[in-house]
Amino acid sequence: MSDTPSLHDQAVTRLRKRRDFHGHIAAYVVVNGFLWAVWAVSGALGGTWFPWPIFLMLAWGIGLALNAWDVYWRREITEEDIRAEVARLSGTR
């Protein structure tokens, strides 16, 4: 039997990655919305308006962007990639 995953297995993996990514987006929106609400309330009550949630949004946004790249734009490893790496490791290139 081949070690290559079937098309069904590949499809399931990709669908799970997309679903997880959509959950990641939902968490990002909800949590950051809450943080901005806390910022607005604390600014109104305390008079301090430094936009501190932006740092959390940017840091988490980097992770979200990397997750999007992995889900939508990362190229799959092909048999040719594997053969080239084996050749490189064995020094027969």
C-alpha positions in Angstrom: 0.0 0.0 0.0 1.2 3.5 -0.8 2.1 6.1 1.8 0.5 8.8 -0.3 -2.7 10.0 1.2 -5.8 9.4 -0.8 -7.7 12.3 -2.4 -10.4 11.8 0.2 -7.9 12.1 3.0 -6.4 15.2 1.4 -9.8 16.8 1.0 -10.7 16.1 4.7 -7.5 17.6 5.8 -8.0 20.8 3.7 -11.6 21.1 4.9 -10.6 20.8 8.5 -7.9 23.5 8.0 -10.5 25.8 6.5 -12.9 25.2 9.3 -10.3 25.8 11.9 -9.2 29.0 10.1 -12.8 30.3 10.1 -13.0 29.6 13.9 -9.7 31.5 14.3 -11.2 34.5 12.5 -14.4 34.4 14.6 -12.3 34.3 17.8 -10.1 37.2 16.5 -13.2 39.3 15.8 -15.0 38.5 19.1 -12.0 38.9 21.4 -10.7 42.0 19.7 -14.2 43.6 19.7 -14.4 42.9 23.5 -10.9 44.5 24.0 -11.9 47.6 22.1 -15.1 47.8 24.1 -13.0 47.6 27.3 -10.7 50.3 25.9 -13.7 52.6 25.2 -15.2 52.1 28.6 -11.9 52.6 30.4 -11.1 55.6 28.3 -14.5 57.2 29.0 -14.2 56.5 32.8 -10.5 57.2 33.2 -9.9 59.7 30.5 -7.0 57.7 29.1 -7.3 57.2 25.3 -4.1 55.4 24.4 -5.3 52.7 21.9 -3.5 49.7 23.5 -5.7 47.1 21.8 -4.0 47.8 18.5 -0.9 46.0 19.7 -2.8 42.9 20.5 -4.6 43.1 17.2 -1.4 43.4 15.2 0.4 40.6 17.0 -2.6 38.2 16.7 -3.2 39.5 13.1 0.3 38.3 12.1 -0.6 34.8 13.4 -3.9 35.0 11.5 -2.2 36.0 8.3 0.3 33.1 8.6 -2.7 30.7 9.2 -4.4 32.1 6.1 -1.2 31.5 4.1 -1.1 27.9 5.3 -4.7 27.2 4.5 -5.1 29.0 1.2 -1.7 29.6 -0.5 0.8 27.0 0.8 1.8 24.6 -2.0 1.4 20.9 -1.3 4.6 18.7 -1.2 4.8 16.7 -4.4 6.5 13.5 -5.3 9.1 15.6 -7.3 9.8 17.6 -4.1 10.4 14.4 -2.2 12.7 12.9 -4.9 14.7 16.1 -5.0 15.2 16.2 -1.3 16.1 12.5 -1.1 18.7 13.1 -3.9 20.1 16.1 -2.0 20.4 14.2 1.2 22.0 11.2 -0.4 24.4 13.5 -2.3 23.6 12.0 -5.7 22.3 15.2 -7.2 
